[in-house]
Amino acid sequence: QSPCGPIIHGLEDVLIKSTSISDIDGEKGILWYRGYRIEELARLSTYEEVSYLILYGRLPTKRELEDYINRMKKYRELHPATVEVIRNLAKAHPMFALEAAVAAEGAYDEDNQKLIEALSVGRYKAEEKELAYRIAEKLVAKMPTIVAYHYRFSRGLEVVRPRDDLGHAANFLYMMFGREPDPLASRGIDLYLILHADHEVPASTFAAHVVASTLSDLYSSVAAAIAALKGPLHGGANEMAVRNYLEIGTPAKAKEIVEAATKPGGPKLMGVGHRVYKAYDPRAKIFKEFSRDYVAKFGDPQNLFAIASAIEQEVLSHPYFQQRKLYPNVDFWSGIAFYYMGIPYEYFTPIFAMSRVVGWVAHVLEYWENNRIFRPRACYIGPHDLQYIPLEQR
Ligand code: SDX
């Protein structure tokens, strides 16, 4: 409450627009993309097809999907200046490089210049929309290249160019490690990308909307979203969760770790709790099953799956978490298989961004259909009309 009226802290439950891209039933733990349940898409689809669905609002025909995949393969390459930006940030956390590289790509993309000029005079008709969708496809296609190139430069390795005969997920692993990936690993990346493609308007998607609402541009909206996703309370939780499991080291310590998180001001358990889900995150359920299969095939040498399972058990039976309806979320399980694939944990959130980029651009294009600049208010509680005292008298 404030003198001006109710403050909605963290914009909890504030509606900023209507959308038909994704819907979440937080009470029941259900997620839909364009009306399809996530379980069905996870089982039957691919990220190529799901990203088309999210962008264009319907499942593609065979021909539409082939054309889309061919366009994406053409867009995978980066502008030479962008490669230099990534090389210069090789020692920085990959989320900083991702943010800078997306901005650089946007700075050099002629399509983007054309769109910026059109938007600046308020023109957003069929021709501009076509430009915007092309830019959206470019962003989806380029993210894996940026992430993989950074990984190579950070290890002092030369880049591995994209291969046209590999799908989106397999090609990413190929560009990372320079060898054809194990099919189960490619399936894991593809599944992860499907599960994270959109999620209504979390902080990162909201950030994309704010930048787009000023008619800045699509690349800048995605750069802003990446900046928001980097935070440990949002996308960075999967990196923190695996670091915690590695530090805990044994399932026997799960009880004390969970207990510590219930103390006021105690360290929040990464990968637990959610603003919308007051039930088990359906994405976490699906990726937990994949992780179980992955460690069944390749082993669990650092006990990560066992430690996460022990922590989950404690959380699901502890009154503190039950009272607050806190359950594992997608970040709780998403890092274990990645870690065993040899993906360093600082690359987990960049992979989250590689997926969510299609949600960010789809939401911006949807918002631009009925754009209005975001300009909330704040309630001023300071003094007014103070008299200025000259410095020598202070
Ligand atoms: C993602 O929004 C999205 O959709 C995001 C996402 C997506 O797909 O884009 O789903 C991806 O970001 C998943 C969430 C990843 N983050 C984490 O796992 C970080 C740990 N989680 C918490 O920081 C927290 O649960 C949030 C940030 C996820 C949600 O924060 P809220 O809704 O603002 O909840 P809150 O801080 O008001 O917590 C309510 C209560 C508090 O206790 P009390 O003050 O009532 O006593 O629950 C407690 C919190 O202290 N609590 C936790 C906790 N999460 C909340 N206590 C211990 N451990 C936790 N993880």
Residues whose N, C-alpha, C, O or C-beta is under 5 A from the ligand:
A	BS01	SDX	H199 P202 P232 L233 H234 G235 A237 A261 P267 K268 L269 M270 G271 V272 G273 H274 R275 R324 N329 D331
